[in-house]
Amino acid sequence: MIGWVVVLFWGASLGGGGGSGSDAADLSEILVGLSGSGISWRRLRIEWNGKPEEWEPFTEGLLKDRFAKAEKNSGWRPPELPPSGVRQAVTGLGRHHYRALAPTRVEQLAKQHGWSVDWAKCRSVQGQLHLFRLIPPPKQIGVPDPYGPPPAPRTPWGPMRCRAVVPLLTLALVPRVRLLELRRSPNAYVRHLRKHLETRFRAELARERRRDNYRFDEAGRVLRRVSVRTWHFRGAGAGAVLRVAAEHGWKLDHSFPADPQGTVHLCLLDSGRRRRR
C-alpha cells in the first residue's frame, strides 16, 4: 500500500503541472478512497486516469455483483418483510466506487438491472448511494393441500429418511427430537408437532406488535411468522407441518421459497383484534 502511495505522489509531481492546488486536492481525494483497503491494478489505473468511459464499466460490474448478493441475502428479516411478502433488497455504493460518474448516471446504470437509488437516505448527492429493489414473493409450486391426503414417503413433502448416526451423536443436545428420529414413528412426530407448534404460536401471538419487530400494512395489520426446522418433522414430513398449522389457522408463509427439505416458514395475518378462543 505504501508503495502505491509513493507511485501516486511521484506521478503527480511529473504530470501534475508543477503540483497545482487542484491536482493536490484530486490526489488527496484518491488517497482517502485507497486508505485502509487493498486495490486492484484496474482500480488503480482508472483512479489515475479518471476517465468516465473507464469508470462506467468498473462501476457497473461492481453494481452487478452487489445486486446479485443483495437479491439473494438481504431483506429476509421479519421486521423488513411486510404482510404482502414484497421483499426489499438493499445495498450501497461509496463515492470512491463511482468517482468520475455523476450520481444520476449511477442511477441509470442501476435501473438497467431493476434497481433504484433511495435519494431520501442519501445524505449528499456526492456521497454514498443507497440502492434498493422491491422483489415480489416467490412462486410456490407443488405445495400440497393441508387438508388433503398425506404426501407419501420420499416425496418432497412426505416423510424424510430417518438417520441413525447423527441422532446418536447429538442425542444429548436435543434428546426429544433425536429420540423421535430413532423411533421413526410418523404419529409420534405429529404429536410432537402439535405440542411444539401450539407453544410457538402462543408465544408469537403474545409478542407486542412493535414497529421494530414487524412491518405494518396500510390496514395496520402485521404478519406473524414462525419457522420450523427439519428435526421437528423429519419422520412425518413437511406436509404434516402444514396440516398441524392449518388446525390453528396458520399457513405457509408466501414470503419465502417453499422448501420441504429445509426450514418451513409459517405465517398468520394479525389485525391486532382480540381473538376468541
C-alpha positions as a Python dict, from the first residue, in 0.01 Angstrom:
ca = {
    (1, 'M'): (0, 0, 0),
    (2, 'I'): (284, 240, 86),
    (3, 'G'): (445, 161, -249),
    (4, 'W'): (132, 268, -437),
    (5, 'V'): (117, 592, -243),
    (6, 'V'): (478, 666, -343),
    (7, 'V'): (393, 592, -707),
    (8, 'L'): (94, 825, -691),
    (9, 'F'): (295, 1112, -547),
    (10, 'W'): (575, 1058, -799),
    (11, 'G'): (326, 1055, -1088),
    (12, 'A'): (161, 1369, -961),
    (13, 'S'): (493, 1552, -941),
    (14, 'L'): (578, 1458, -1301),
    (15, 'G'): (245, 1505, -1472),
    (16, 'G'): (56, 1737, -1245),
    (17, 'G'): (172, 2066, -1393),
    (18, 'G'): (400, 2165, -1107),
    (19, 'G'): (175, 2033, -831),
    (20, 'S'): (-118, 2269, -861),
    (21, 'G'): (-372, 2301, -583),
    (22, 'S'): (-641, 2119, -785),
    (23, 'D'): (-407, 1827, -853),
    (24, 'A'): (-319, 1805, -486),
    (25, 'A'): (-689, 1803, -396),
    (26, 'D'): (-760, 1530, -651),
    (27, 'L'): (-469, 1324, -519),
    (28, 'S'): (-588, 1372, -163),
    (29, 'E'): (-936, 1251, -258),
    (30, 'I'): (-788, 942, -422),
    (31, 'L'): (-572, 863, -120),
    (32, 'V'): (-874, 886, 110),
    (33, 'G'): (-1051, 630, -107),
    (34, 'L'): (-750, 398, -105),
    (35, 'S'): (-661, 419, 262),
    (36, 'G'): (-718, 109, 468),
    (37, 'S'): (-800, -119, 175),
    (38, 'G'): (-635, -320, -98),
    (39, 'I'): (-674, -215, -458),
    (40, 'S'): (-652, -395, -791),
    (41, 'W'): (-441, -278, -1083),
    (42, 'R'): (-758, -200, -1279),
    (43, 'R'): (-891, 19, -1000),
    (44, 'L'): (-555, 195, -969),
    (45, 'R'): (-549, 266, -1342),
    (46, 'I'): (-897, 418, -1354),
    (47, 'E'): (-828, 616, -1036),
    (48, 'W'): (-519, 754, -1208),
    (49, 'N'): (-677, 834, -1545),
    (50, 'G'): (-1014, 942, -1406),
    (51, 'K'): (-1195, 898, -1739),
    (52, 'P'): (-1572, 839, -1716),
    (53, 'E'): (-1561, 587, -2002),
    (54, 'E'): (-1327, 371, -1792),
    (55, 'W'): (-1515, 424, -1465),
    (56, 'E'): (-1851, 321, -1609),
    (57, 'P'): (-1780, -50, -1681),
    (58, 'F'): (-1593, -76, -1349),
    (59, 'T'): (-1885, 73, -1155),
    (60, 'E'): (-2147, -130, -1341),
    (61, 'G'): (-1958, -454, -1279),
    (62, 'L'): (-1938, -371, -910),
    (63, 'L'): (-2311, -291, -903),
    (64, 'K'): (-2399, -623, -1067),
    (65, 'D'): (-2201, -816, -806),
    (66, 'R'): (-2361, -627, -519),
    (67, 'F'): (-2708, -657, -668),
    (68, 'A'): (-2675, -1035, -701),
    (69, 'K'): (-2563, -1075, -339),
    (70, 'A'): (-2831, -839, -206),
    (71, 'E'): (-3111, -1005, -403),
    (72, 'K'): (-3011, -1340, -257),
    (73, 'N'): (-2941, -1243, 103),
    (74, 'S'): (-3096, -912, 210),
    (75, 'G'): (-3446, -819, 317),
    (76, 'W'): (-3542, -1157, 466),
    (77, 'R'): (-3562, -1050, 832),
    (78, 'P'): (-3923, -1048, 960),
    (79, 'P'): (-3908, -678, 1061),
    (80, 'E'): (-3819, -599, 699),
    (81, 'L'): (-4093, -811, 538),
    (82, 'P'): (-4441, -658, 503),
    (83, 'P'): (-4757, -874, 508),
    (84, 'S'): (-4763, -863, 127),
    (85, 'G'): (-4435, -1054, 118),
    (86, 'V'): (-4272, -798, -111),
    (87, 'R'): (-3907, -804, -9),
    (88, 'Q'): (-3681, -501, -34),
    (89, 'A'): (-3323, -586, -122),
    (90, 'V'): (-3076, -310, -35),
    (91, 'T'): (-2710, -232, -94),
    (92, 'G'): (-2482, 70, -107),
    (93, 'L'): (-2209, 222, -322),
    (94, 'G'): (-1944, 455, -185),
    (95, 'R'): (-1829, 763, -370),
    (96, 'H'): (-1483, 610, -429),
    (97, 'H'): (-1650, 345, -647),
    (98, 'Y'): (-1806, 590, -895),
    (99, 'R'): (-1577, 893, -856),
    (100, 'A'): (-1580, 1015, -1219),
    (101, 'L'): (-1950, 947, -1274),
    (102, 'A'): (-2246, 1164, -1182),
    (103, 'P'): (-2481, 1005, -927),
    (104, 'T'): (-2760, 1030, -1183),
    (105, 'R'): (-2552, 817, -1421),
    (106, 'V'): (-2511, 556, -1149),
    (107, 'E'): (-2888, 560, -1108),
    (108, 'Q'): (-2927, 499, -1483),
    (109, 'L'): (-2691, 201, -1461),
    (110, 'A'): (-2884, 66, -1162),
    (111, 'K'): (-3221, 100, -1336),
    (112, 'Q'): (-3095, -124, -1616),
    (113, 'H'): (-3083, -401, -1357),
    (114, 'G'): (-3416, -318, -1190),
    (115, 'W'): (-3268, -117, -902),
    (116, 'S'): (-3322, 243, -788),
    (117, 'V'): (-3141, 498, -573),
    (118, 'D'): (-3309, 582, -244),
    (119, 'W'): (-3240, 955, -251),
    (120, 'A'): (-3416, 1008, 81),
    (121, 'K'): (-3142, 808, 256),
    (122, 'C'): (-2852, 974, 74),
    (123, 'R'): (-2703, 1248, 288),
    (124, 'S'): (-2531, 1407, -10),
    (125, 'V'): (-2553, 1367, -387),
    (126, 'Q'): (-2174, 1331, -380),
    (127, 'G'): (-2163, 1073, -101),
    (128, 'Q'): (-2260, 709, -60),
    (129, 'L'): (-2559, 600, -264),
    (130, 'H'): (-2825, 377, -110),
    (131, 'L'): (-2987, 145, -363),
    (132, 'F'): (-3291, -81, -336),
    (133, 'R'): (-3510, -317, -533),
    (134, 'L'): (-3860, -442, -450),
    (135, 'I'): (-3888, -816, -514),
    (136, 'P'): (-4231, -985, -523),
    (137, 'P'): (-4288, -1309, -331),
    (138, 'P'): (-4155, -1623, -500),
    (139, 'K'): (-4398, -1861, -667),
    (140, 'Q'): (-4476, -2164, -453),
    (141, 'I'): (-4523, -2465, -678),
    (142, 'G'): (-4618, -2815, -573),
    (143, 'V'): (-4737, -2725, -224),
    (144, 'P'): (-4988, -2989, -103),
    (145, 'D'): (-5331, -2915, 37),
    (146, 'P'): (-5306, -2926, 419),
    (147, 'Y'): (-5644, -3100, 432),
    (148, 'G'): (-5567, -3344, 151),
    (149, 'P'): (-5415, -3693, 171),
    (150, 'P'): (-5075, -3701, 345),
    (151, 'P'): (-4783, -3699, 100),
    (152, 'A'): (-4619, -4038, 54),
    (153, 'P'): (-4273, -4115, 197),
    (154, 'R'): (-3975, -3997, -14),
    (155, 'T'): (-4193, -3742, -194),
    (156, 'P'): (-4092, -3376, -146),
    (157, 'W'): (-4349, -3305, 128),
    (158, 'G'): (-4365, -3657, 268),
    (159, 'P'): (-4164, -3821, 549),
    (160, 'M'): (-3789, -3783, 506),
    (161, 'R'): (-3530, -4054, 551),
    (162, 'C'): (-3451, -4101, 919),
    (163, 'R'): (-3088, -4133, 1018),
    (164, 'A'): (-2912, -4333, 1288),
    (165, 'V'): (-2560, -4195, 1335),
    (166, 'V'): (-2649, -3823, 1367),
    (167, 'P'): (-2923, -3874, 1629),
    (168, 'L'): (-2691, -4090, 1838),
    (169, 'L'): (-2406, -3840, 1823),
    (170, 'T'): (-2630, -3543, 1912),
    (171, 'L'): (-2870, -3718, 2147),
    (172, 'A'): (-2750, -3522, 2449),
    (173, 'L'): (-2805, -3187, 2274),
    (174, 'V'): (-3169, -3227, 2168),
    (175, 'P'): (-3282, -3558, 2318),
    (176, 'R'): (-3654, -3526, 2246),
    (177, 'V'): (-3632, -3480, 1870),
    (178, 'R'): (-3337, -3719, 1834),
    (179, 'L'): (-3532, -3992, 2010),
    (180, 'L'): (-3817, -3926, 1769),
    (181, 'E'): (-3585, -3985, 1478),
    (182, 'L'): (-3458, -4310, 1630),
    (183, 'R'): (-3817, -4429, 1687),
    (184, 'R'): (-3909, -4350, 1325),
    (185, 'S'): (-4278, -4312, 1406),
    (186, 'P'): (-4471, -4057, 1193),
    (187, 'N'): (-4751, -4046, 1451),
    (188, 'A'): (-4502, -3962, 1728),
    (189, 'Y'): (-4369, -3678, 1513),
    (190, 'V'): (-4722, -3544, 1459),
    (191, 'R'): (-4788, -3549, 1834),
    (192, 'H'): (-4463, -3363, 1889),
    (193, 'L'): (-4553, -3109, 1620),
    (194, 'R'): (-4888, -3036, 1780),
    (195, 'K'): (-4727, -2952, 2114),
    (196, 'H'): (-4432, -2768, 1960),
    (197, 'L'): (-4633, -2554, 1720),
    (198, 'E'): (-4900, -2470, 1975),
    (199, 'T'): (-4627, -2338, 2206),
    (200, 'R'): (-4459, -2143, 1926),
    (201, 'F'): (-4786, -1994, 1802),
    (202, 'R'): (-4894, -1889, 2150),
    (203, 'A'): (-4558, -1721, 2217),
    (204, 'E'): (-4562, -1538, 1884),
    (205, 'L'): (-4917, -1407, 1929),
    (206, 'A'): (-4824, -1282, 2276),
    (207, 'R'): (-4543, -1065, 2138),
    (208, 'E'): (-4609, -693, 2132),
    (209, 'R'): (-4682, -550, 1788),
    (210, 'R'): (-4390, -310, 1770),
    (211, 'R'): (-4266, -146, 1453),
    (212, 'D'): (-3912, -262, 1519),
    (213, 'N'): (-4041, -622, 1516),
    (214, 'Y'): (-4295, -610, 1232),
    (215, 'R'): (-4381, -427, 911),
    (216, 'F'): (-4736, -296, 914),
    (217, 'D'): (-4952, -273, 601),
    (218, 'E'): (-5194, 8, 513),
    (219, 'A'): (-5469, -153, 723),
    (220, 'G'): (-5248, -174, 1033),
    (221, 'R'): (-5202, -549, 1006),
    (222, 'V'): (-4883, -749, 1060),
    (223, 'L'): (-4782, -1097, 955),
    (224, 'R'): (-4695, -1319, 1247),
    (225, 'R'): (-4417, -1556, 1146),
    (226, 'V'): (-4285, -1885, 1285),
    (227, 'S'): (-4019, -2111, 1134),
    (228, 'V'): (-3990, -2488, 1189),
    (229, 'R'): (-3659, -2672, 1146),
    (230, 'T'): (-3637, -3016, 984),
    (231, 'W'): (-3562, -3205, 1306),
    (232, 'H'): (-3915, -3128, 1428),
    (233, 'F'): (-4085, -3302, 1132),
    (234, 'R'): (-3833, -3528, 960),
    (235, 'G'): (-4020, -3855, 1023),
    (236, 'A'): (-4361, -3705, 937),
    (237, 'G'): (-4269, -3474, 651),
    (238, 'A'): (-4321, -3105, 582),
    (239, 'G'): (-4680, -3181, 479),
    (240, 'A'): (-4753, -3269, 842),
    (241, 'V'): (-4633, -2922, 944),
    (242, 'L'): (-4885, -2762, 708),
    (243, 'R'): (-5162, -2988, 836),
    (244, 'V'): (-5096, -2914, 1205),
    (245, 'A'): (-5052, -2542, 1133),
    (246, 'A'): (-5385, -2530, 950),
    (247, 'E'): (-5556, -2658, 1266),
    (248, 'H'): (-5454, -2328, 1428),
    (249, 'G'): (-5530, -2108, 1125),
    (250, 'W'): (-5167, -2074, 1018),
    (251, 'K'): (-5042, -2138, 666),
    (252, 'L'): (-4725, -2149, 460),
    (253, 'D'): (-4554, -1810, 451),
    (254, 'H'): (-4573, -1679, 95),
    (255, 'S'): (-4271, -1453, 150),
    (256, 'F'): (-4022, -1742, 138),
    (257, 'P'): (-3950, -2009, -124),
    (258, 'A'): (-4124, -2334, -34),
    (259, 'D'): (-3854, -2574, 86),
    (260, 'P'): (-3996, -2905, 216),
    (261, 'Q'): (-3645, -3039, 273),
    (262, 'G'): (-3540, -2742, 485),
    (263, 'T'): (-3693, -2486, 719),
    (264, 'V'): (-4071, -2447, 682),
    (265, 'H'): (-4192, -2089, 726),
    (266, 'L'): (-4545, -2034, 859),
    (267, 'C'): (-4750, -1715, 893),
    (268, 'L'): (-5075, -1572, 1025),
    (269, 'L'): (-5222, -1235, 932),
    (270, 'D'): (-5289, -1038, 1250),
    (271, 'S'): (-5519, -735, 1252),
    (272, 'G'): (-5449, -667, 1619),
    (273, 'R'): (-5802, -750, 1729),
    (274, 'R'): (-5857, -979, 2024),
    (275, 'R'): (-5931, -1335, 1923),
    (276, 'R'): (-6193, -1557, 2083),
    (277, 'R'): (-6075, -1895, 2200),
}
